[in-house]
Amino acid sequence: MTTKKIDWSTEERAALIKAMTHAKDVFYGLAVKAGHHQFLEFAGLMHEYIKLCTEAHEAGQDFYSLPMQEHHAEYIAEKLECIYGSAIKHSIDLTRAFLARFFDTSQPVCFKLPNGATYRWNTDHWTLIDREPSEQFPAIVRPGSL
């Protein structure tokens, strides 16, 4: 049974962390037996979530205000990339759908890519701000192509 309880007591949070860790460990063992590396990476996502919950718990916070920092986000993105490969990042429609879950995409949002190009999302299209896409990043939509 799942619950959306927010006001966990200190003891309840500690018990949840223990139970989540056990569930992750069981999953990990089964995933190793399954023999599929990308599936195993879900254990890494669970582990990172448990780490964040532990940090929140130790700071006396609930699990809905996790103390996430940039390195946590980078690790999570790395795991998702390993699991789903390049499927999301090489399709502008999938990228838009993915980002819409994390950002208010009705407002302009800027993204700096590893090749130095910066794009701005404006409600329904990408606009290149400072550099043309390179062959290394061919899936990034060129302005006006949506």
DSSP file (Angstrom, degrees, kcal/mol; ACC not computed):
  #  RESIDUE AA STRUCTURE BP1 BP2  ACC     N-H-->O    O-->H-N    N-H-->O    O-->H-N    TCO  KAPPA ALPHA  PHI   PSI    X-CA   Y-CA   Z-CA
    1    1 A M              0   0    0      0, 0.0     2,-0.3     0, 0.0     0, 0.0   0.000 360.0 360.0 360.0 131.9    0.0    0.0    0.0
    2    2 A T        -     0   0    0      2,-0.0     2,-0.3     0, 0.0     0, 0.0  -0.715 360.0-171.8-103.3 157.3    1.3    3.4   -0.9
    3    3 A T        -     0   0    0     -2,-0.3     0, 0.0     2,-0.1     0, 0.0  -0.976  28.2-143.2-144.5 156.5    0.6    6.7    0.8
    4    4 A K        +     0   0    0     -2,-0.3    -2,-0.0     0, 0.0    -1,-0.0  -0.003  45.6 152.8-108.3  27.5    1.2   10.3    0.2
    5    5 A K        -     0   0    0      1,-0.1     3,-0.2     2,-0.1    -2,-0.1  -0.325  20.9-177.5 -58.1 136.3    1.7   11.1    3.8
    6    6 A I        +     0   0    0      1,-0.1     2,-1.6    56,-0.1    57,-0.2   0.767  65.6  68.1-105.8 -37.1    4.0   14.1    4.3
    7    7 A D        +     0   0    0     55,-0.1    -1,-0.1     0, 0.0     2,-0.1  -0.373  66.0 169.4 -90.9  60.1    4.4   14.6    8.0
    8    8 A W        -     0   0    0     -2,-1.6     2,-0.1    -3,-0.2    -2,-0.0  -0.430  32.7-122.8 -68.0 142.6    6.4   11.4    8.8
    9    9 A S     >  -     0   0    0     -2,-0.1     4,-2.7     1,-0.1     5,-0.2  -0.339  29.1-102.5 -75.8 168.2    7.8   11.3   12.3
   10   10 A T  H  > S+     0   0    0      1,-0.2     4,-2.1     2,-0.2     5,-0.2   0.912 125.0  48.2 -57.7 -43.7   11.6   10.8   12.7
   11   11 A E  H  > S+     0   0    0      1,-0.2     4,-2.2     2,-0.2    -1,-0.2   0.892 111.0  50.0 -66.1 -40.3   11.1    7.2   13.5
   12   12 A E  H  > S+     0   0    0      2,-0.2     4,-2.5     1,-0.2    -2,-0.2   0.903 109.9  50.6 -66.2 -40.6    8.8    6.6   10.5
   13   13 A R  H  X S+     0   0    0     -4,-2.7     4,-2.4     2,-0.2    -2,-0.2   0.922 110.5  49.6 -62.2 -43.2   11.3    8.3    8.2
   14   14 A A  H  X S+     0   0    0     -4,-2.1     4,-2.1     1,-0.2    -2,-0.2   0.912 111.8  48.4 -61.6 -42.3   14.1    6.0    9.6
   15   15 A A  H  X S+     0   0    0     -4,-2.2     4,-2.6     1,-0.2    -1,-0.2   0.884 110.2  52.3 -66.1 -38.3   11.9    3.0    9.0
   16   16 A L  H  X S+     0   0    0     -4,-2.5     4,-3.1     2,-0.2     5,-0.2   0.917 108.2  50.4 -63.2 -43.4   11.1    4.1    5.5
   17   17 A I  H  X S+     0   0    0     -4,-2.4     4,-2.4     1,-0.2    -1,-0.2   0.919 111.8  48.2 -61.2 -43.3   14.7    4.5    4.6
   18   18 A K  H  X S+     0   0    0     -4,-2.1     4,-2.1     2,-0.2    -2,-0.2   0.924 114.2  45.8 -62.8 -44.7   15.4    1.0    6.0
   19   19 A A  H  X S+     0   0    0     -4,-2.6     4,-2.5     2,-0.2    -2,-0.2   0.899 113.1  49.3 -67.3 -40.8   12.5   -0.5    4.0
   20   20 A M  H  X S+     0   0    0     -4,-3.1     4,-2.6     2,-0.2    -1,-0.2   0.896 110.5  51.3 -65.0 -39.5   13.5    1.3    0.8
   21   21 A T  H  X S+     0   0    0     -4,-2.4     4,-2.5    -5,-0.2    -2,-0.2   0.914 110.5  48.6 -63.8 -42.5   17.1    0.2    1.1
   22   22 A H  H  X S+     0   0    0     -4,-2.1     4,-2.5     2,-0.2    -2,-0.2   0.931 111.6  49.2 -62.5 -45.2   15.9   -3.4    1.6
   23   23 A A  H  X S+     0   0    0     -4,-2.5     4,-2.6     1,-0.2    -2,-0.2   0.907 111.9  49.1 -61.5 -41.8   13.6   -3.1   -1.5
   24   24 A K  H  X S+     0   0    0     -4,-2.6     4,-2.9     2,-0.2    -1,-0.2   0.912 110.7  50.4 -63.1 -42.9   16.5   -1.7   -3.5
   25   25 A D  H  X S+     0   0    0     -4,-2.5     4,-2.1     2,-0.2    -2,-0.2   0.897 111.6  47.5 -63.7 -40.8   18.8   -4.5   -2.4
   26   26 A V  H  X S+     0   0    0     -4,-2.5     4,-2.2     2,-0.2     5,-0.2   0.941 113.4  48.4 -64.4 -46.9   16.3   -7.1   -3.4
   27   27 A F  H  X S+     0   0    0     -4,-2.6     4,-3.0     1,-0.2     5,-0.2   0.928 109.4  53.3 -57.8 -45.7   15.7   -5.5   -6.7
   28   28 A Y  H  X S+     0   0    0     -4,-2.9     4,-2.5     1,-0.2    -1,-0.2   0.925 108.6  49.2 -56.8 -47.3   19.4   -5.2   -7.3
   29   29 A G  H  X S+     0   0    0     -4,-2.1     4,-1.7     1,-0.2    -1,-0.2   0.905 114.4  44.8 -60.3 -42.4   19.9   -8.9   -6.7
   30   30 A L  H  X S+     0   0    0     -4,-2.2     4,-1.7     2,-0.2    -1,-0.2   0.875 111.8  52.7 -69.3 -37.1   17.1   -9.8   -9.1
   31   31 A A  H  X>S+     0   0    0     -4,-3.0     4,-1.4     2,-0.2     5,-0.8   0.880 106.5  52.8 -66.8 -37.8   18.3   -7.4  -11.7
   32   32 A V  H  <5S+     0   0    0     -4,-2.5     3,-0.4    -5,-0.2    -1,-0.2   0.929 109.6  49.4 -61.4 -43.9   21.8   -8.9  -11.6
   33   33 A K  H  <5S+     0   0    0     -4,-1.7    -1,-0.2     1,-0.2    -2,-0.2   0.838 103.8  59.8 -64.4 -32.3   20.2  -12.3  -12.2
   34   34 A A  H  <5S-     0   0    0     -4,-1.7    -1,-0.2    -5,-0.1    -2,-0.2   0.838  98.6-145.7 -65.5 -31.5   18.2  -10.9  -15.1
   35   35 A G  T  <5 +     0   0    0     -4,-1.4     2,-0.6    -3,-0.4    -3,-0.1   0.740  53.6 126.2  77.9  24.1   21.5  -10.0  -16.7
   36   36 A H     >< -     0   0    0     -5,-0.8     4,-1.8     1,-0.2     3,-0.4  -0.944  46.7-156.6-119.5 112.3   20.5   -6.8  -18.5
   37   37 A H  H  > S+     0   0    0     -2,-0.6     4,-1.3     1,-0.2    -1,-0.2   0.881  90.7  52.2 -57.2 -46.0   22.7   -3.8  -17.6
   38   38 A Q  H  4 S+     0   0    0      1,-0.2     4,-0.4     2,-0.2     3,-0.3   0.885 109.1  51.1 -61.5 -36.9   20.3   -1.0  -18.4
   39   39 A F  H >4 S+     0   0    0     -3,-0.4     3,-1.3     1,-0.2     4,-0.3   0.884 105.3  56.8 -65.0 -37.5   17.7   -2.7  -16.1
   40   40 A L  H >X S+     0   0    0     -4,-1.8     3,-1.7     1,-0.3     4,-0.6   0.803  91.5  72.2 -61.8 -30.5   20.2   -2.9  -13.4
   41   41 A E  H 3X S+     0   0    0     -4,-1.3     4,-1.6    -3,-0.3     3,-0.5   0.732  80.7  72.6 -61.7 -22.3   20.7    0.9  -13.6
   42   42 A F  H <> S+     0   0    0     -3,-1.3     4,-2.4    -4,-0.4    -1,-0.3   0.839  90.2  59.7 -60.7 -30.8   17.3    1.4  -12.0
   43   43 A A  H <> S+     0   0    0     -3,-1.7     4,-2.8    -4,-0.3    -1,-0.2   0.877 101.6  54.0 -63.5 -36.0   18.9    0.2   -8.7
   44   44 A G  H  X S+     0   0    0     -4,-0.6     4,-2.3    -3,-0.5    -2,-0.2   0.893 107.8  49.2 -63.6 -40.3   21.3    3.2   -9.1
   45   45 A L  H  X S+     0   0    0     -4,-1.6     4,-2.2     2,-0.2    -2,-0.2   0.921 112.4  47.8 -63.6 -43.5   18.3    5.6   -9.4
   46   46 A M  H  X S+     0   0    0     -4,-2.4     4,-2.5     1,-0.2    -2,-0.2   0.919 110.6  52.0 -62.5 -42.7   16.7    4.0   -6.3
   47   47 A H  H  X S+     0   0    0     -4,-2.8     4,-2.5     1,-0.2    -1,-0.2   0.909 109.3  49.3 -60.8 -42.8   20.0    4.3   -4.4
   48   48 A E  H  X S+     0   0    0     -4,-2.3     4,-2.3     2,-0.2    -1,-0.2   0.903 110.6  50.4 -64.7 -40.3   20.3    8.0   -5.3
   49   49 A Y  H  X S+     0   0    0     -4,-2.2     4,-2.5     2,-0.2    -2,-0.2   0.920 110.8  49.2 -62.6 -42.8   16.8    8.6   -4.1
   50   50 A I  H  X S+     0   0    0     -4,-2.5     4,-2.7     2,-0.2    -2,-0.2   0.896 109.1  52.9 -64.0 -40.3   17.5    6.8   -0.8
   51   51 A K  H  X S+     0   0    0     -4,-2.5     4,-2.5     2,-0.2    -1,-0.2   0.928 111.0  46.7 -59.5 -44.4   20.7    8.9   -0.4
   52   52 A L  H  X S+     0   0    0     -4,-2.3     4,-2.4     2,-0.2    -2,-0.2   0.899 112.1  49.8 -65.8 -40.4   18.6   12.1   -0.9
   53   53 A C  H  X S+     0   0    0     -4,-2.5     4,-2.9     2,-0.2    -1,-0.2   0.901 110.5  51.0 -63.4 -40.2   16.0   10.9    1.5
   54   54 A T  H  X S+     0   0    0     -4,-2.7     4,-2.8     2,-0.2    -2,-0.2   0.921 110.4  48.5 -63.6 -44.3   18.7   10.0    4.1
   55   55 A E  H  X S+     0   0    0     -4,-2.5     4,-1.2     2,-0.2    -2,-0.2   0.912 113.6  47.1 -62.3 -41.8   20.2   13.5    3.8
   56   56 A A  H  <>S+     0   0    0     -4,-2.4     5,-3.2     2,-0.2     3,-0.4   0.935 112.3  50.1 -63.3 -45.9   16.8   15.1    4.2
   57   57 A H  H ><5S+     0   0    0     -4,-2.9     3,-1.8     1,-0.2    -2,-0.2   0.915 108.5  51.7 -58.3 -46.0   16.0   12.9    7.2
   58   58 A E  H 3<5S+     0   0    0     -4,-2.8    -1,-0.2     1,-0.3    -2,-0.2   0.764 109.6  50.8 -65.6 -23.6   19.3   13.8    8.8
   59   59 A A  T 3<5S-     0   0    0     -4,-1.2    -1,-0.3    -3,-0.4    -2,-0.2   0.368 121.3-110.0 -91.8   4.1   18.4   17.4    8.3
   60   60 A G  T < 5S+     0   0    0     -3,-1.8     2,-0.2     1,-0.3    -3,-0.2   0.715  76.1 131.6  77.0  20.9   15.0   16.9    9.9
   61   61 A Q      < -     0   0    0     -5,-3.2    -1,-0.3    -6,-0.2    -2,-0.1  -0.666  57.3-113.6-105.3 160.0   13.2   17.3    6.6
   62   62 A D    >   -     0   0    0     -2,-0.2     3,-0.7    -3,-0.1    -1,-0.1  -0.182  35.2-102.8 -78.3-178.4   10.5   15.3    4.9
   63   63 A F  T 3  S+     0   0    0    -57,-0.2     3,-0.4     1,-0.2    -1,-0.1   0.381 111.3  71.3 -89.5   4.4   11.1   13.4    1.7
   64   64 A Y  T 3  S+     0   0    0      1,-0.2    -1,-0.2   -58,-0.2     2,-0.0   0.445  96.4  49.6 -99.9  -1.7    9.2   16.0   -0.4
   65   65 A S  S <  S-     0   0    0     -3,-0.7    -1,-0.2   -12,-0.1    -2,-0.0  -0.508  81.8-175.1-129.8  63.7   11.9   18.7   -0.1
   66   66 A L        -     0   0    0     -3,-0.4     2,-2.0     1,-0.1   -13,-0.1  -0.317  32.0-123.1 -65.9 140.7   14.9   16.7   -1.0
   67   67 A P        +     0   0    0      0, 0.0     2,-0.1     0, 0.0    -1,-0.1  -0.306  46.6 173.9 -81.1  56.1   18.3   18.5   -0.7
   68   68 A M        -     0   0    0     -2,-2.0     2,-0.2     4,-0.1     3,-0.0  -0.408   8.7-173.8 -72.1 138.1   19.2   17.9   -4.4
   69   69 A Q    >>  -     0   0    0     -2,-0.1     4,-1.9     1,-0.0     3,-0.8  -0.718  42.6 -90.4-121.2 174.6   22.3   19.5   -5.7
   70   70 A E  H 3> S+     0   0    0      1,-0.3     4,-2.5    -2,-0.2     5,-0.2   0.873 123.8  55.0 -57.0 -41.0   23.8   19.7   -9.2
   71   71 A H  H 3> S+     0   0    0      1,-0.2     4,-1.9     2,-0.2    -1,-0.3   0.837 106.4  52.6 -65.6 -29.7   25.8   16.5   -8.8
   72   72 A H  H <> S+     0   0    0     -3,-0.8     4,-2.6     2,-0.2    -1,-0.2   0.942 110.3  47.4 -66.4 -46.5   22.7   14.6   -7.9
   73   73 A A  H  X S+     0   0    0     -4,-1.9     4,-2.5     1,-0.2    -2,-0.2   0.892 111.4  51.3 -61.8 -39.9   20.9   15.8  -11.0
   74   74 A E  H  X S+     0   0    0     -4,-2.5     4,-2.3     2,-0.2    -1,-0.2   0.903 110.5  48.8 -63.9 -40.9   23.9   14.9  -13.1
   75   75 A Y  H  X S+     0   0    0     -4,-1.9     4,-2.3     2,-0.2    -2,-0.2   0.929 111.9  48.4 -64.8 -44.9   24.0   11.4  -11.7
   76   76 A I  H  X S+     0   0    0     -4,-2.6     4,-2.6     1,-0.2    -2,-0.2   0.919 111.9  49.4 -61.8 -44.0   20.3   10.9  -12.3
   77   77 A A  H  X S+     0   0    0     -4,-2.5     4,-2.5     1,-0.2    -1,-0.2   0.897 109.2  53.1 -62.3 -39.9   20.6   12.2  -15.8
   78   78 A E  H  X S+     0   0    0     -4,-2.3     4,-2.1     2,-0.2    -2,-0.2   0.914 110.4  47.1 -60.7 -43.6   23.5    9.8  -16.4
   79   79 A K  H  X S+     0   0    0     -4,-2.3     4,-2.4     2,-0.2    -2,-0.2   0.919 112.3  49.1 -65.8 -43.4   21.5    6.9  -15.2
   80   80 A L  H  X S+     0   0    0     -4,-2.6     4,-2.9     1,-0.2     5,-0.2   0.883 110.5  51.6 -64.1 -37.1   18.5    7.8  -17.4
   81   81 A E  H  X S+     0   0    0     -4,-2.5     4,-1.5    -5,-0.2    -1,-0.2   0.911 110.5  48.4 -64.6 -41.2   20.8    8.2  -20.3
   82   82 A C  H  < S+     0   0    0     -4,-2.1    -2,-0.2     2,-0.2    -1,-0.2   0.908 116.0  44.1 -64.2 -41.7   22.2    4.7  -19.7
   83   83 A I  H  < S+     0   0    0     -4,-2.4    -2,-0.2     1,-0.2    -1,-0.2   0.946 127.5  26.2 -69.0 -49.4   18.8    3.2  -19.4
   84   84 A Y  H >< S-     0   0    0     -4,-2.9     3,-1.5     1,-0.3     4,-0.3   0.368  93.3-153.5-102.4   4.2   17.1    4.9  -22.3
   85   85 A G  T 3<  -     0   0    0     -4,-1.5     3,-0.4     1,-0.2     4,-0.3  -0.226  59.4 -35.5  60.3-145.9   20.1    5.5  -24.5
   86   86 A S  T 3> S+     0   0    0      1,-0.2     4,-1.7     2,-0.1    -1,-0.2   0.316 105.6 108.6 -95.2   9.4   19.9    8.4  -26.9
   87   87 A A  T <4 S+     0   0    0     -3,-1.5    -1,-0.2     1,-0.2     7,-0.2   0.897  84.8  36.7 -55.0 -45.4   16.2    7.9  -27.6
   88   88 A I  T >4 S+     0   0    0     -3,-0.4     3,-1.5    -4,-0.3     7,-0.4   0.946 117.5  47.6 -75.4 -48.3   15.1   11.0  -25.7
   89   89 A K  T 34 S+     0   0    0     -4,-0.3    -1,-0.2     1,-0.3    -2,-0.2   0.652 109.4  54.1 -74.3 -12.9   17.9   13.4  -26.5
   90   90 A H  T 3< S+     0   0    0     -4,-1.7     2,-0.4     1,-0.1    -1,-0.3   0.207 100.7  65.8-104.7  16.0   17.9   12.7  -30.2
   91   91 A S    <>  -     0   0    0     -3,-1.5     4,-2.8     1,-0.1     5,-0.2  -0.964  65.4-156.2-135.2 118.8   14.3   13.5  -30.7
   92   92 A I  H  > S+     0   0    0     -2,-0.4     4,-2.6    47,-0.3     5,-0.2   0.866  96.4  53.1 -63.0 -35.6   13.0   17.0  -30.3
   93   93 A D  H  > S+     0   0    0      2,-0.2     4,-2.2     1,-0.2    -1,-0.2   0.915 112.6  43.5 -66.3 -42.0    9.5   15.7  -29.6
   94   94 A L  H  > S+     0   0    0      2,-0.2     4,-2.7     1,-0.2    -2,-0.2   0.893 113.3  52.1 -69.8 -38.4   10.6   13.3  -26.9
   95   95 A T  H  X S+     0   0    0     -4,-2.8     4,-3.1    -7,-0.4     5,-0.2   0.935 110.6  48.4 -60.0 -46.0   13.0   16.0  -25.4
   96   96 A R  H  X S+     0   0    0     -4,-2.6     4,-2.1     1,-0.2    -2,-0.2   0.926 112.4  48.1 -61.2 -45.1   10.1   18.4  -25.3
   97   97 A A  H  X S+     0   0    0     -4,-2.2     4,-0.6     2,-0.2    -1,-0.2   0.906 114.2  47.2 -62.0 -41.6    7.8   15.8  -23.6
   98   98 A F  H >< S+     0   0    0     -4,-2.7     3,-1.2     1,-0.2     4,-0.4   0.948 113.6  46.3 -64.8 -49.8   10.5   15.0  -21.1
   99   99 A L  H >X S+     0   0    0     -4,-3.1     4,-2.3     1,-0.3     3,-1.6   0.821 100.3  68.2 -64.7 -31.2   11.4   18.6  -20.2
  100  100 A A  H 3< S+     0   0    0     -4,-2.1    -1,-0.3     1,-0.3     5,-0.2   0.763  95.1  57.6 -61.1 -24.0    7.7   19.5  -19.9
  101  101 A R  T << S+     0   0    0     -3,-1.2    -1,-0.3    -4,-0.6    -2,-0.2   0.700 117.3  31.9 -77.2 -19.2    7.6   17.3  -16.8
  102  102 A F  T <4 S+     0   0    0     -3,-1.6     2,-0.3    -4,-0.4    -2,-0.2   0.615 119.9  42.6-112.8 -18.5   10.4   19.3  -15.1
  103  103 A F  S  < S-     0   0    0     -4,-2.3     2,-1.5     6,-0.0    -1,-0.1  -0.906  80.7-112.0-129.8 155.3    9.9   22.8  -16.4
  104  104 A D    >   -     0   0    0     -2,-0.3     3,-1.9     1,-0.2    -4,-0.1  -0.734  37.3-173.2 -80.7  92.3    7.0   25.2  -17.0
  105  105 A T  T 3  S+     0   0    0     -2,-1.5    18,-0.5     1,-0.3    -1,-0.2   0.446  72.8  77.5 -76.7   3.1    7.6   25.0  -20.8
  106  106 A S  T 3  S+     0   0    0     16,-0.1    -1,-0.3    -6,-0.1    18,-0.1   0.640  93.3  62.9 -79.1 -13.3    5.0   27.8  -21.3
  107  107 A Q  S <  S-     0   0    0     -3,-1.9    16,-0.1    16,-0.1    14,-0.1  -0.806 105.9 -90.3-106.7 150.6    7.8   30.1  -20.2
  108  108 A P        -     0   0    0      0, 0.0     2,-0.4     0, 0.0    14,-0.2  -0.386  46.8-176.1 -60.2 132.9   11.1   30.6  -22.1
  109  109 A V  E     -A  121   0A   0     12,-1.3    12,-3.4    -4,-0.1     2,-0.4  -0.997  12.7-145.2-131.3 135.9   13.7   28.2  -20.8
  110  110 A C  E     -A  120   0A   0     -2,-0.4     2,-0.4    10,-0.3    10,-0.2  -0.817  10.8-168.4-105.8 144.5   17.4   28.2  -21.9
  111  111 A F  E     -A  119   0A   0      8,-2.8     8,-2.6    -2,-0.4     2,-0.6  -0.996  10.0-152.7-132.3 127.7   19.6   25.1  -22.4
  112  112 A K  E     -A  118   0A   0     -2,-0.4     6,-0.2     6,-0.2     5,-0.1  -0.885  18.6-150.8 -98.8 124.2   23.3   25.2  -22.9
  113  113 A L    >   -     0   0    0      4,-3.1     3,-2.3    -2,-0.6    24,-0.0  -0.531  27.5-107.7 -93.0 160.4   24.6   22.1  -24.8
  114  114 A P  T 3  S+     0   0    0      0, 0.0    -1,-0.1     0, 0.0    -2,-0.0   0.772 118.6  61.0 -58.1 -25.5   28.0   20.5  -24.5
  115  115 A N  T 3  S-     0   0    0      2,-0.1     3,-0.1     1,-0.1    22,-0.0   0.443 121.5-106.2 -82.3   2.5   29.0   21.9  -27.9
  116  116 A G  S <  S+     0   0    0     -3,-2.3     2,-0.2     1,-0.3    14,-0.1   0.276  76.9 134.2  94.3 -10.9   28.5   25.4  -26.6
  117  117 A A        -     0   0    0     -5,-0.1    -4,-3.1    15,-0.1     2,-0.5  -0.478  41.6-153.0 -73.3 143.0   25.2   26.1  -28.4
  118  118 A T  E     -A  112   0A   0     -6,-0.2    11,-3.5    -2,-0.2    12,-0.7  -0.975  11.0-171.3-119.4 129.6   22.4   27.7  -26.4
  119  119 A Y  E     -AB 111 128A   0     -8,-2.6    -8,-2.8    -2,-0.5     2,-0.5  -0.895  10.1-151.7-118.0 148.6   18.8   27.2  -27.2
  120  120 A R  E     -AB 110 127A   0      7,-2.4     7,-2.0    -2,-0.4     2,-0.6  -0.978  11.5-141.0-119.0 131.6   15.7   28.9  -25.8
  121  121 A W  E     -AB 109 126A   0    -12,-3.4   -12,-1.3    -2,-0.5     2,-0.6  -0.827  17.4-171.7 -90.5 121.6   12.4   27.1  -25.6
  122  122 A N  E >   - B   0 125A   0      3,-3.0     2,-4.1    -2,-0.6     3,-0.7  -0.814  56.2 -75.9-118.2  88.2    9.6   29.6  -26.4
  123  123 A T  T 3  S+     0   0    0     -2,-0.6   -16,-0.1   -18,-0.5     3,-0.1  -0.156 124.9   8.0  59.1 -53.6    6.2   28.0  -25.8
  124  124 A D  T 3  S+     0   0    0     -2,-4.1     2,-0.3     1,-0.2    -1,-0.3   0.294 123.1  43.3-142.1  10.4    6.2   25.9  -28.9
  125  125 A H  E <   -B  122   0A   0     -3,-0.7    -3,-3.0    20,-0.0     2,-0.3  -0.997  67.4-117.5-156.9 157.3    9.6   26.1  -30.6
  126  126 A W  E     -B  121   0A   0     -2,-0.3    18,-0.7    -5,-0.2     2,-0.4  -0.753  24.3-162.6 -92.5 141.7   13.4   26.1  -30.0
  127  127 A T  E     -B  120   0A   0     -7,-2.0    -7,-2.4    -2,-0.3     2,-0.4  -0.994  17.5-132.1-126.5 126.2   15.4   29.2  -30.9
  128  128 A L  E     -B  119   0A   0     -2,-0.4    -9,-0.2    -9,-0.2     4,-0.1  -0.608  23.5-174.7 -73.6 130.7   19.2   29.0  -31.3
  129  129 A I        -     0   0    0    -11,-3.5    -1,-0.2    -2,-0.4   -10,-0.1   0.891  68.3  -1.9 -95.8 -46.9   20.7   31.9  -29.4
  130  130 A D  S    S+     0   0    0    -12,-0.7     2,-0.3     1,-0.3   -11,-0.1   0.483 117.3  24.9-132.6   0.3   24.5   31.9  -30.1
  131  131 A R        -     0   0    0    -13,-0.3    -1,-0.3     3,-0.0    -2,-0.1  -0.967  68.9-108.3-166.6 145.2   25.7   29.1  -32.3
  132  132 A E        -     0   0    0     -2,-0.3   -15,-0.1     1,-0.1    10,-0.0  -0.460  48.0 -97.9 -73.4 149.4   24.6   26.7  -35.1
  133  133 A P        -     0   0    0      0, 0.0     2,-0.2     0, 0.0    -1,-0.1  -0.323  39.4-136.3 -62.9 151.1   24.3   23.0  -34.2
  134  134 A S    >   -     0   0    0      3,-0.1     3,-1.1    -3,-0.1   -19,-0.0  -0.531  26.7-101.6-101.9 172.6   27.2   20.9  -35.1
  135  135 A E  T 3  S+     0   0    0      1,-0.2     4,-0.1    -2,-0.2    -1,-0.1   0.778 120.7  66.3 -62.7 -25.6   27.3   17.4  -36.7
  136  136 A Q  T 3  S+     0   0    0      1,-0.3    -1,-0.2     2,-0.1     3,-0.1   0.789 110.5  34.2 -66.8 -27.1   27.9   16.1  -33.2
  137  137 A F  S X  S+     0   0    0     -3,-1.1     3,-1.0     1,-0.1    -1,-0.3  -0.486  71.3 148.9-125.2  61.1   24.4   17.2  -32.2
  138  138 A P  T 3   +     0   0    0      0, 0.0    -1,-0.1     0, 0.0    -2,-0.1   0.698  64.6  65.9 -71.1 -18.3   22.3   16.7  -35.3
  139  139 A A  T 3  S+     0   0    0     -3,-0.1     2,-0.3    -4,-0.1   -47,-0.3   0.681  73.0 103.1 -80.8 -15.3   19.1   16.0  -33.5
  140  140 A I  S <  S-     0   0    0     -3,-1.0    -3,-0.1     1,-0.1     2,-0.1  -0.526  82.2-115.3 -69.5 127.2   18.8   19.4  -31.9
  141  141 A V        -     0   0    0     -2,-0.3    -1,-0.1     1,-0.1     3,-0.1  -0.335  21.6-127.7 -67.8 139.8   16.2   21.2  -33.9
  142  142 A R    >   -     0   0    0      1,-0.1     3,-1.9   -15,-0.1     4,-0.2  -0.594  45.3 -78.7 -81.6 149.6   17.2   24.2  -36.0
  143  143 A P  T 3  S+     0   0    0      0, 0.0   -16,-0.2     0, 0.0    -1,-0.1  -0.146 116.0  15.2 -50.4 137.1   15.1   27.4  -35.4
  144  144 A G  T 3  S+     0   0    0    -18,-0.7   -17,-0.1    -3,-0.1    -2,-0.0   0.459  92.7 108.6  81.9   1.0   11.8   27.3  -37.2
  145  145 A S    <         0   0    0     -3,-1.9    -1,-0.1     1,-0.2   -20,-0.0   0.500 360.0 360.0 -92.9  -0.9   11.7   23.6  -38.0
  146  146 A L              0   0    0     -4,-0.2    -1,-0.2   -20,-0.2    -5,-0.0   0.470 360.0 360.0 -88.3 360.0    9.0   22.7  -35.5
